[in-house]
Every structure is written in C-alpha cells, then in structure tokens.
Amino acid sequence: MTDSDAVAYLRENGYPEHVCRAGAPGLVARYREFVRQVEGGYRFGLEDYRNDLDLRALLTLIGRDGEVADADARFQALLRPAAARIWESGAGNPFWDFGYPANAGGTLRSDLEAEQLL
C-alpha cells in the first residue's frame, strides 16, 4: 500500500486526523516508540498496551512489516508466554498477541494478573 493509500485507508476507517496526517511513517515511528517504552518498562495499563498491539497489526495491514522488522525483533525478545492470548489485534496468530513484556510492572502487571494472563 502506498503512503497515500495508507492515509486514505486511515481516513475511511475513522482514525483521528492527526494519525491520518502522519500516515504510514507516523505509524512506523509510533510503533518504534512503543517498543522503546516496553524496553524501558511500559508504564501504562493493559488497555493502552492492547491499543499499541492494534497499531502493530495495522502496520501489517498496510504492508509495513519490513520497516519495523528491527523493532519486532527487539520486542519479541522481551515477550514471555502468557497464560492465554493477550489480544486479537488482527488476522492469524501474530507473535505480539501471545506474550507480555518480561519487565511488565505497575499497572500493566496488575491488569495482566486481574485478567489471569500471567
């Protein structure tokens, strides 16, 4: 999908205007930032974490897997198997839906425990 196709897809599917304007490069940058946050200790809860997993699935949908392969490798290395699937962000069985960060603490850890995912 071209950058303009990605922007059109985002608009047609009701994404916020700032996300549409940023387009595919903005989504790639946001995912890379998410991975950095996970590496440093994700400080948000499970709902936010799942939203970020949706972002990763969106990158697959618009054909940007290759642009985030480095971030994927770093992210995958941080994940530990969950007791159940964390989220269903998209089609298939993407690695990011089946694990939680080994360094999960605070709100994320509490939320994972509350949903019996640890």
Buried (B, 14 or more C-beta within 10 A) or exposed (E): EEEEEBBBBBEEEEBEEEBBEBBBEBBBEBBBEBBEBBBEEBEBBBEBBBEBBBBBBBBBBBEBEEBBEEBBEBBEEBBEEBEEEBBBBBEEEBEBBBBBBEBBEEBBBBBBEEEEBB
